[in-house]
Amino acid sequence: MERSKHDGEVAVAETVRLIRRRRQQVIRNEEQYRFCHEFMKSFVEGCAVYTKT
């Protein structure tokens, strides 16, 4: 999340790979993957709003 916040972009595939190195059972299907993408996108967009103020 911090990297996405800093870079201002959503890198879900890379994030999922990093998470799976520690916990292989997470994000098992497309629905969970899409949820992560939407969550990270909202997070990054929210950070951009607060940093521009």
PyMOL Python script that loads the backbone (N, CA, C, O; Angstrom):
from pymol import cmd

cmd.read_pdbstr("""\
ATOM      1  N   MET A   1       0.825  -1.180   0.000  1.00  0.00           N
ATOM      2  CA  MET A   1       0.000   0.000   0.000  1.00  0.00           C
ATOM      3  C   MET A   1       0.875   1.250   0.000  1.00  0.00           C
ATOM      4  O   MET A   1       0.595   2.210  -0.719  1.00  0.00           O
ATOM      5  N   GLU A   2       1.921   1.237   0.799  1.00  0.00           N
ATOM      6  CA  GLU A   2       2.791   2.411   0.855  1.00  0.00           C
ATOM      7  C   GLU A   2       3.476   2.658  -0.485  1.00  0.00           C
ATOM      8  O   GLU A   2       3.637   3.802  -0.910  1.00  0.00           O
ATOM      9  N   ARG A   3       3.869   1.594  -1.133  1.00  0.00           N
ATOM     10  CA  ARG A   3       4.514   1.748  -2.443  1.00  0.00           C
ATOM     11  C   ARG A   3       3.526   2.310  -3.460  1.00  0.00           C
ATOM     12  O   ARG A   3       3.880   3.186  -4.250  1.00  0.00           O
ATOM     13  N   SER A   4       2.301   1.818  -3.445  1.00  0.00           N
ATOM     14  CA  SER A   4       1.277   2.334  -4.348  1.00  0.00           C
ATOM     15  C   SER A   4       0.992   3.799  -4.052  1.00  0.00           C
ATOM     16  O   SER A   4       0.814   4.607  -4.964  1.00  0.00           O
ATOM     17  N   LYS A   5       0.954   4.126  -2.776  1.00  0.00           N
ATOM     18  CA  LYS A   5       0.717   5.508  -2.361  1.00  0.00           C
ATOM     19  C   LYS A   5       1.850   6.407  -2.877  1.00  0.00           C
ATOM     20  O   LYS A   5       1.601   7.492  -3.403  1.00  0.00           O
ATOM     21  N   HIS A   6       3.059   5.954  -2.724  1.00  0.00           N
ATOM     22  CA  HIS A   6       4.221   6.743  -3.141  1.00  0.00           C
ATOM     23  C   HIS A   6       4.303   6.874  -4.656  1.00  0.00           C
ATOM     24  O   HIS A   6       4.547   7.961  -5.180  1.00  0.00           O
ATOM     25  N   ASP A   7       4.098   5.755  -5.361  1.00  0.00           N
ATOM     26  CA  ASP A   7       4.216   5.746  -6.821  1.00  0.00           C
ATOM     27  C   ASP A   7       2.994   6.331  -7.525  1.00  0.00           C
ATOM     28  O   ASP A   7       3.078   6.785  -8.666  1.00  0.00           O
ATOM     29  N   GLY A   8       1.857   6.314  -6.827  1.00  0.00           N
ATOM     30  CA  GLY A   8       0.621   6.815  -7.420  1.00  0.00           C
ATOM     31  C   GLY A   8       0.038   5.890  -8.460  1.00  0.00           C
ATOM     32  O   GLY A   8      -0.721   6.328  -9.325  1.00  0.00           O
ATOM     33  N   GLU A   9       0.382   4.603  -8.392  1.00  0.00           N
ATOM     34  CA  GLU A   9      -0.162   3.636  -9.335  1.00  0.00           C
ATOM     35  C   GLU A   9      -0.535   2.348  -8.618  1.00  0.00           C
ATOM     36  O   GLU A   9      -0.047   2.049  -7.528  1.00  0.00           O
ATOM     37  N   VAL A  10      -1.408   1.604  -9.262  1.00  0.00           N
ATOM     38  CA  VAL A  10      -1.895   0.355  -8.700  1.00  0.00           C
ATOM     39  C   VAL A  10      -1.221  -0.801  -9.415  1.00  0.00           C
ATOM     40  O   VAL A  10      -1.446  -1.014 -10.607  1.00  0.00           O
ATOM     41  N   ALA A  11      -0.398  -1.547  -8.699  1.00  0.00           N
ATOM     42  CA  ALA A  11       0.300  -2.701  -9.252  1.00  0.00           C
ATOM     43  C   ALA A  11      -0.198  -3.956  -8.545  1.00  0.00           C
ATOM     44  O   ALA A  11       0.509  -4.551  -7.733  1.00  0.00           O
ATOM     45  N   VAL A  12      -1.417  -4.342  -8.866  1.00  0.00           N
ATOM     46  CA  VAL A  12      -2.061  -5.443  -8.160  1.00  0.00           C
ATOM     47  C   VAL A  12      -1.358  -6.767  -8.402  1.00  0.00           C
ATOM     48  O   VAL A  12      -1.146  -7.525  -7.455  1.00  0.00           O
ATOM     49  N   ALA A  13      -0.994  -7.065  -9.629  1.00  0.00           N
ATOM     50  CA  ALA A  13      -0.350  -8.349  -9.919  1.00  0.00           C
ATOM     51  C   ALA A  13       0.931  -8.509  -9.117  1.00  0.00           C
ATOM     52  O   ALA A  13       1.181  -9.566  -8.537  1.00  0.00           O
ATOM     53  N   GLU A  14       1.733  -7.469  -9.084  1.00  0.00           N
ATOM     54  CA  GLU A  14       2.978  -7.534  -8.313  1.00  0.00           C
ATOM     55  C   GLU A  14       2.692  -7.661  -6.820  1.00  0.00           C
ATOM     56  O   GLU A  14       3.352  -8.426  -6.118  1.00  0.00           O
ATOM     57  N   THR A  15       1.718  -6.916  -6.346  1.00  0.00           N
ATOM     58  CA  THR A  15       1.353  -6.968  -4.931  1.00  0.00           C
ATOM     59  C   THR A  15       0.868  -8.354  -4.541  1.00  0.00           C
ATOM     60  O   THR A  15       1.237  -8.874  -3.488  1.00  0.00           O
ATOM     61  N   VAL A  16       0.041  -8.952  -5.390  1.00  0.00           N
ATOM     62  CA  VAL A  16      -0.462 -10.303  -5.115  1.00  0.00           C
ATOM     63  C   VAL A  16       0.694 -11.300  -5.062  1.00  0.00           C
ATOM     64  O   VAL A  16       0.716 -12.172  -4.193  1.00  0.00           O
ATOM     65  N   ARG A  17       1.644 -11.182  -5.973  1.00  0.00           N
ATOM     66  CA  ARG A  17       2.807 -12.086  -5.952  1.00  0.00           C
ATOM     67  C   ARG A  17       3.586 -11.946  -4.646  1.00  0.00           C
ATOM     68  O   ARG A  17       4.002 -12.942  -4.054  1.00  0.00           O
ATOM     69  N   LEU A  18       3.779 -10.718  -4.208  1.00  0.00           N
ATOM     70  CA  LEU A  18       4.515 -10.493  -2.955  1.00  0.00           C
ATOM     71  C   LEU A  18       3.765 -11.060  -1.752  1.00  0.00           C
ATOM     72  O   LEU A  18       4.374 -11.652  -0.860  1.00  0.00           O
ATOM     73  N   ILE A  19       2.460 -10.881  -1.728  1.00  0.00           N
ATOM     74  CA  ILE A  19       1.652 -11.411  -0.622  1.00  0.00           C
ATOM     75  C   ILE A  19       1.680 -12.930  -0.630  1.00  0.00           C
ATOM     76  O   ILE A  19       1.800 -13.554   0.424  1.00  0.00           O
ATOM     77  N   ARG A  20       1.571 -13.528  -1.807  1.00  0.00           N
ATOM     78  CA  ARG A  20       1.546 -14.990  -1.906  1.00  0.00           C
ATOM     79  C   ARG A  20       2.853 -15.649  -1.492  1.00  0.00           C
ATOM     80  O   ARG A  20       2.863 -16.825  -1.128  1.00  0.00           O
ATOM     81  N   ARG A  21       3.938 -14.918  -1.542  1.00  0.00           N
ATOM     82  CA  ARG A  21       5.204 -15.477  -1.054  1.00  0.00           C
ATOM     83  C   ARG A  21       5.113 -15.806   0.427  1.00  0.00           C
ATOM     84  O   ARG A  21       5.727 -16.764   0.898  1.00  0.00           O
ATOM     85  N   ARG A  22       4.356 -15.019   1.148  1.00  0.00           N
ATOM     86  CA  ARG A  22       4.205 -15.235   2.596  1.00  0.00           C
ATOM     87  C   ARG A  22       2.986 -16.079   2.945  1.00  0.00           C
ATOM     88  O   ARG A  22       3.022 -16.876   3.883  1.00  0.00           O
ATOM     89  N   ARG A  23       1.908 -15.899   2.187  1.00  0.00           N
ATOM     90  CA  ARG A  23       0.666 -16.615   2.461  1.00  0.00           C
ATOM     91  C   ARG A  23       0.068 -17.107   1.153  1.00  0.00           C
ATOM     92  O   ARG A  23      -0.639 -16.368   0.468  1.00  0.00           O
ATOM     93  N   GLN A  24       0.349 -18.335   0.815  1.00  0.00           N
ATOM     94  CA  GLN A  24      -0.063 -18.880  -0.481  1.00  0.00           C
ATOM     95  C   GLN A  24      -1.570 -19.007  -0.633  1.00  0.00           C
ATOM     96  O   GLN A  24      -2.070 -19.039  -1.757  1.00  0.00           O
ATOM     97  N   GLN A  25      -2.298 -19.078   0.458  1.00  0.00           N
ATOM     98  CA  GLN A  25      -3.736 -19.310   0.376  1.00  0.00           C
ATOM     99  C   GLN A  25      -4.564 -18.051   0.127  1.00  0.00           C
ATOM    100  O   GLN A  25      -5.779 -18.152  -0.044  1.00  0.00           O
ATOM    101  N   VAL A  26      -3.949 -16.875   0.100  1.00  0.00           N
ATOM    102  CA  VAL A  26      -4.715 -15.647  -0.101  1.00  0.00           C
ATOM    103  C   VAL A  26      -4.982 -15.379  -1.571  1.00  0.00           C
ATOM    104  O   VAL A  26      -4.244 -15.832  -2.445  1.00  0.00           O
ATOM    105  N   ILE A  27      -6.038 -14.644  -1.826  1.00  0.00           N
ATOM    106  CA  ILE A  27      -6.438 -14.209  -3.155  1.00  0.00           C
ATOM    107  C   ILE A  27      -6.485 -15.414  -4.104  1.00  0.00           C
ATOM    108  O   ILE A  27      -5.636 -15.582  -4.980  1.00  0.00           O
ATOM    109  N   ARG A  28      -7.485 -16.220  -3.896  1.00  0.00           N
ATOM    110  CA  ARG A  28      -7.592 -17.499  -4.607  1.00  0.00           C
ATOM    111  C   ARG A  28      -8.404 -17.420  -5.896  1.00  0.00           C
ATOM    112  O   ARG A  28      -8.338 -18.348  -6.702  1.00  0.00           O
ATOM    113  N   ASN A  29      -9.167 -16.351  -6.124  1.00  0.00           N
ATOM    114  CA  ASN A  29      -9.984 -16.312  -7.333  1.00  0.00           C
ATOM    115  C   ASN A  29     -10.071 -14.895  -7.902  1.00  0.00           C
ATOM    116  O   ASN A  29      -9.574 -13.940  -7.305  1.00  0.00           O
ATOM    117  N   GLU A  30     -10.697 -14.783  -9.038  1.00  0.00           N
ATOM    118  CA  GLU A  30     -10.776 -13.503  -9.741  1.00  0.00           C
ATOM    119  C   GLU A  30     -11.559 -12.459  -8.947  1.00  0.00           C
ATOM    120  O   GLU A  30     -11.216 -11.277  -8.963  1.00  0.00           O
ATOM    121  N   GLU A  31     -12.606 -12.893  -8.256  1.00  0.00           N
ATOM    122  CA  GLU A  31     -13.397 -11.957  -7.456  1.00  0.00           C
ATOM    123  C   GLU A  31     -12.540 -11.296  -6.373  1.00  0.00           C
ATOM    124  O   GLU A  31     -12.650 -10.090  -6.156  1.00  0.00           O
ATOM    125  N   GLN A  32     -11.702 -12.060  -5.703  1.00  0.00           N
ATOM    126  CA  GLN A  32     -10.818 -11.513  -4.675  1.00  0.00           C
ATOM    127  C   GLN A  32      -9.755 -10.603  -5.302  1.00  0.00           C
ATOM    128  O   GLN A  32      -9.393  -9.574  -4.731  1.00  0.00           O
ATOM    129  N   TYR A  33      -9.272 -10.986  -6.456  1.00  0.00           N
ATOM    130  CA  TYR A  33      -8.286 -10.180  -7.181  1.00  0.00           C
ATOM    131  C   TYR A  33      -8.885  -8.829  -7.555  1.00  0.00           C
ATOM    132  O   TYR A  33      -8.254  -7.788  -7.373  1.00  0.00           O
ATOM    133  N   ARG A  34     -10.104  -8.855  -8.078  1.00  0.00           N
ATOM    134  CA  ARG A  34     -10.788  -7.610  -8.449  1.00  0.00           C
ATOM    135  C   ARG A  34     -11.036  -6.732  -7.224  1.00  0.00           C
ATOM    136  O   ARG A  34     -10.901  -5.510  -7.295  1.00  0.00           O
ATOM    137  N   PHE A  35     -11.397  -7.353  -6.105  1.00  0.00           N
ATOM    138  CA  PHE A  35     -11.599  -6.596  -4.871  1.00  0.00           C
ATOM    139  C   PHE A  35     -10.307  -5.882  -4.475  1.00  0.00           C
ATOM    140  O   PHE A  35     -10.334  -4.704  -4.116  1.00  0.00           O
ATOM    141  N   CYS A  36      -9.197  -6.577  -4.537  1.00  0.00           N
ATOM    142  CA  CYS A  36      -7.903  -5.970  -4.200  1.00  0.00           C
ATOM    143  C   CYS A  36      -7.601  -4.798  -5.122  1.00  0.00           C
ATOM    144  O   CYS A  36      -7.126  -3.754  -4.675  1.00  0.00           O
ATOM    145  N   HIS A  37      -7.876  -4.974  -6.401  1.00  0.00           N
ATOM    146  CA  HIS A  37      -7.626  -3.904  -7.364  1.00  0.00           C
ATOM    147  C   HIS A  37      -8.464  -2.675  -7.030  1.00  0.00           C
ATOM    148  O   HIS A  37      -7.938  -1.562  -6.993  1.00  0.00           O
ATOM    149  N   GLU A  38      -9.749  -2.858  -6.789  1.00  0.00           N
ATOM    150  CA  GLU A  38     -10.622  -1.730  -6.472  1.00  0.00           C
ATOM    151  C   GLU A  38     -10.222  -1.066  -5.153  1.00  0.00           C
ATOM    152  O   GLU A  38     -10.246   0.159  -5.033  1.00  0.00           O
ATOM    153  N   PHE A  39      -9.859  -1.875  -4.182  1.00  0.00           N
ATOM    154  CA  PHE A  39      -9.441  -1.327  -2.889  1.00  0.00           C
ATOM    155  C   PHE A  39      -8.178  -0.482  -3.042  1.00  0.00           C
ATOM    156  O   PHE A  39      -8.103   0.637  -2.534  1.00  0.00           O
ATOM    157  N   MET A  40      -7.192  -1.025  -3.743  1.00  0.00           N
ATOM    158  CA  MET A  40      -5.939  -0.287  -3.923  1.00  0.00           C
ATOM    159  C   MET A  40      -6.148   0.968  -4.766  1.00  0.00           C
ATOM    160  O   MET A  40      -5.546   2.008  -4.496  1.00  0.00           O
ATOM    161  N   LYS A  41      -6.989   0.872  -5.771  1.00  0.00           N
ATOM    162  CA  LYS A  41      -7.287   2.028  -6.615  1.00  0.00           C
ATOM    163  C   LYS A  41      -7.928   3.136  -5.780  1.00  0.00           C
ATOM    164  O   LYS A  41      -7.539   4.299  -5.891  1.00  0.00           O
ATOM    165  N   SER A  42      -8.896   2.786  -4.957  1.00  0.00           N
ATOM    166  CA  SER A  42      -9.537   3.765  -4.081  1.00  0.00           C
ATOM    167  C   SER A  42      -8.539   4.367  -3.105  1.00  0.00           C
ATOM    168  O   SER A  42      -8.570   5.570  -2.845  1.00  0.00           O
ATOM    169  N   PHE A  43      -7.662   3.542  -2.569  1.00  0.00           N
ATOM    170  CA  PHE A  43      -6.648   4.007  -1.627  1.00  0.00           C
ATOM    171  C   PHE A  43      -5.726   5.027  -2.285  1.00  0.00           C
ATOM    172  O   PHE A  43      -5.479   6.098  -1.731  1.00  0.00           O
ATOM    173  N   VAL A  44      -5.223   4.693  -3.464  1.00  0.00           N
ATOM    174  CA  VAL A  44      -4.302   5.583  -4.166  1.00  0.00           C
ATOM    175  C   VAL A  44      -4.997   6.890  -4.547  1.00  0.00           C
ATOM    176  O   VAL A  44      -4.425   7.969  -4.391  1.00  0.00           O
ATOM    177  N   GLU A  45      -6.215   6.792  -5.040  1.00  0.00           N
ATOM    178  CA  GLU A  45      -6.953   7.997  -5.407  1.00  0.00           C
ATOM    179  C   GLU A  45      -7.237   8.864  -4.183  1.00  0.00           C
ATOM    180  O   GLU A  45      -7.186  10.091  -4.270  1.00  0.00           O
ATOM    181  N   GLY A  46      -7.531   8.245  -3.056  1.00  0.00           N
ATOM    182  CA  GLY A  46      -7.761   8.979  -1.817  1.00  0.00           C
ATOM    183  C   GLY A  46      -6.515   9.677  -1.341  1.00  0.00           C
ATOM    184  O   GLY A  46      -6.581  10.798  -0.837  1.00  0.00           O
ATOM    185  N   CYS A  47      -5.383   9.032  -1.495  1.00  0.00           N
ATOM    186  CA  CYS A  47      -4.109   9.636  -1.085  1.00  0.00           C
ATOM    187  C   CYS A  47      -3.790  10.841  -1.964  1.00  0.00           C
ATOM    188  O   CYS A  47      -3.269  11.844  -1.477  1.00  0.00           O
ATOM    189  N   ALA A  48      -4.097  10.749  -3.251  1.00  0.00           N
ATOM    190  CA  ALA A  48      -3.817  11.856  -4.161  1.00  0.00           C
ATOM    191  C   ALA A  48      -4.652  13.076  -3.780  1.00  0.00           C
ATOM    192  O   ALA A  48      -4.178  14.207  -3.882  1.00  0.00           O
ATOM    193  N   VAL A  49      -5.864  12.858  -3.353  1.00  0.00           N
ATOM    194  CA  VAL A  49      -6.730  13.966  -2.937  1.00  0.00           C
ATOM    195  C   VAL A  49      -6.144  14.659  -1.726  1.00  0.00           C
ATOM    196  O   VAL A  49      -6.097  15.888  -1.676  1.00  0.00           O
ATOM    197  N   TYR A  50      -5.695  13.886  -0.749  1.00  0.00           N
ATOM    198  CA  TYR A  50      -5.182  14.472   0.473  1.00  0.00           C
ATOM    199  C   TYR A  50      -3.825  15.132   0.287  1.00  0.00           C
ATOM    200  O   TYR A  50      -3.531  16.116   0.965  1.00  0.00           O
ATOM    201  N   THR A  51      -2.999  14.627  -0.599  1.00  0.00           N
ATOM    202  CA  THR A  51      -1.675  15.215  -0.764  1.00  0.00           C
ATOM    203  C   THR A  51      -1.701  16.482  -1.610  1.00  0.00           C
ATOM    204  O   THR A  51      -0.773  17.286  -1.527  1.00  0.00           O
ATOM    205  N   LYS A  52      -2.724  16.680  -2.412  1.00  0.00           N
ATOM    206  CA  LYS A  52      -2.824  17.860  -3.255  1.00  0.00           C
ATOM    207  C   LYS A  52      -3.406  19.054  -2.510  1.00  0.00           C
ATOM    208  O   LYS A  52      -3.333  20.177  -3.008  1.00  0.00           O
ATOM    209  N   THR A  53      -3.958  18.851  -1.380  1.00  0.00           N
ATOM    210  CA  THR A  53      -4.601  19.925  -0.616  1.00  0.00           C
ATOM    211  C   THR A  53      -3.591  20.807   0.050  1.00  0.00           C
ATOM    212  O   THR A  53      -3.960  21.762   0.733  1.00  0.00           O
TER     213      THR A  53
END
""", "prot")
cmd.dss("prot")
cmd.show_as("cartoon", "prot")
cmd.util.cbc("prot")
cmd.orient("prot")
